[in-house]
């Protein structure tokens, strides 16, 4: 445990930021899960609309520093390819 006042404050701030980031990470995972669920069900229209809704969520998480921009681009590309591959 921290002994210095500034270190104690830093620990408090770090915990607060961690909890906030957890909620943001959950938001992006839920959006991706919704797309994958629609793909597995074979609902192309639903998957495409979920992808359109998830894209700005993913991009905003990049701006907040929750995920790396290349990671986000790769995930969006793979999801989009899976949607387009549906018959």
N, C-alpha and C positions, 0 to 999 in steps of 0.2 A: 504494500500500500504506500502511496505517496506521502511524504512528510512535509514537503514545501507547499505553500499555499498555491503557487502557480501550477505546480504539478497536480494538485488536487483538482483545481479548476479544469485543467486539461483533461484529466480523467473523466470528469463529469461531462465535458463537452464531447469527448470521444464516444461515450456511451450514448448520449443523445443523438449524435450523428449516426452512429451504428444502427440505432432503432429506426431512425428515419429512412436510412438506406435500405433496411430490410423491407419496409413497406413498399418502397419504390421497386425493389427487385421482385417482390411478389406480384406487383402490377404487371411487369413485363412478362413474367413467367405465365401468369394467368392468360394474357393476351395470346401468347404462343400456344398454350395448351388448348385454347378455344379453336385455333386454326387446325391444330393436329387432330382434334376430336372430329371436326367437320371433314377433314381429309379421310380419316379412317372410316367414317360413316358413308363416304362416297358422295357427299353433298358439295358439289363444286361451287354453286352459287353462294352457299353459306360460307364456304371456306374463303372465297374471293372477297366477300364483304367483311369477314373477320380479319383478313389480311389488310384490307384498306383501313380498317379501324386500328389495327395493331401497329401499322407503320409509323404514324406520328408518336405513338407511345414509345416505341423503340428508339426513335430519333431523339425524343426529349430526354431519355435516359442517357443517351450519348452526351448530350449537352450538360447534363448534371454530373457526368463522370461515373455513372454506375456501371456502364459497360463501355468497352473500347469501341471506337468507330469501326474498326475492321471486323470485330466480332459481330457487331450489329449488322454490318453489310453482308457478312457471310450468312448469318441466320436468315435475313430477309431474302437473300438470293436463293438459298436452299428451299425455304418455304414456298417462294414463288414458283420455283422449278417443280416442286411437288404438286402444286395446284395446277400448273399448266400440263403436267404429265397425266392428269386425270382424264379419262375418256369421256 
